[in-house]
Amino acid sequence: MKTNIYICVAVMAAVTYFIRALPLVAIRGRIKSRFFKSFLHYVPFVTLAVMVFPGVLSSTGGFISALIGFLVAVAVSLLGASLPIVSILSVISVFITELFI
């Protein structure tokens, strides 16, 4: 069975448009609930974390080195380091771990 690529693209475009347009139609006024506002504030961060986290643990040659790199990145970021420093130190920790494991 041969699928027409234009129909597939049109369906994907319609679904994407519907998902983005639905909140504009469903929510007419300002959002007054503090809970709902705070929930919507954190949605982009959670979505990014959910998309990135599996890739973090499968991005190296082994699970152990990926986990150590992740833990170093979390620890250094909790200490208040900037993003380049966190990235560099986690890459160095993965490199050193891969040398010894």
ZAMARGU-4260 file (C-alpha; in steps of 0.2 Angstrom, whole numbers, plus 5000, padded with zeros to 4 digits):
<rodrens>
0) 5000/5000/5000 | 5007/5017/4995 | 5005/5031/5006 | 5003/5049/4998 | 5016/5060/5007
5) 5005/5075/5005 | 4991/5068/5015 | 5003/5063/5029 | 5010/5081/5029 | 4993/5088/5029
10) 4987/5077/5044 | 5003/5081/5054 | 5000/5100/5051 | 4982/5099/5056 | 4986/5089/5072
15) 5000/5102/5076 | 4989/5117/5073 | 4974/5109/5083 | 4985/5106/5098 | 4992/5124/5098
20) 4975/5132/5094 | 4965/5122/5107 | 4971/5132/5122 | 4967/5149/5113 | 4949/5143/5110
25) 4947/5134/5127 | 4954/5148/5138 | 4946/5165/5135 | 4951/5176/5149 | 4965/5179/5161
30) 4970/5164/5171 | 4967/5169/5190 | 4971/5152/5199 | 4988/5153/5207 | 4990/5134/5206
35) 4986/5134/5187 | 4998/5148/5184 | 5012/5140/5193 | 5008/5123/5184 | 5009/5132/5167
40) 5025/5141/5172 | 5034/5124/5175 | 5028/5114/5160 | 5042/5120/5148 | 5055/5115/5160
45) 5048/5098/5164 | 5045/5094/5145 | 5063/5098/5142 | 5069/5087/5156 | 5058/5073/5150
50) 5065/5074/5133 | 5083/5076/5138 | 5085/5064/5152 | 5084/5047/5142 | 5097/5054/5130
55) 5109/5059/5145 | 5109/5041/5151 | 5112/5033/5134 | 5124/5046/5127 | 5141/5038/5132
60) 5149/5021/5130 | 5142/5014/5146 | 5128/5017/5159 | 5140/5020/5173 | 5150/5034/5165
65) 5134/5042/5159 | 5127/5041/5177 | 5143/5049/5184 | 5143/5063/5172 | 5124/5066/5176
70) 5128/5066/5195 | 5143/5078/5192 | 5132/5090/5182 | 5118/5090/5195 | 5131/5093/5210
75) 5140/5107/5201 | 5124/5115/5195 | 5117/5115/5213 | 5133/5124/5219 | 5128/5138/5207
80) 5140/5136/5192 | 5136/5142/5175 | 5130/5131/5161 | 5147/5130/5152 | 5156/5125/5168
85) 5143/5112/5172 | 5145/5105/5154 | 5164/5105/5154 | 5165/5097/5171 | 5152/5083/5167
90) 5161/5079/5150 | 5178/5078/5159 | 5170/5067/5172 | 5163/5055/5159 | 5180/5055/5150
95) 5190/5051/5166 | 5177/5037/5170 | 5178/5030/5152 | 5197/5029/5154 | 5196/5018/5170
100) 5181/5008/5166
</rodrens>
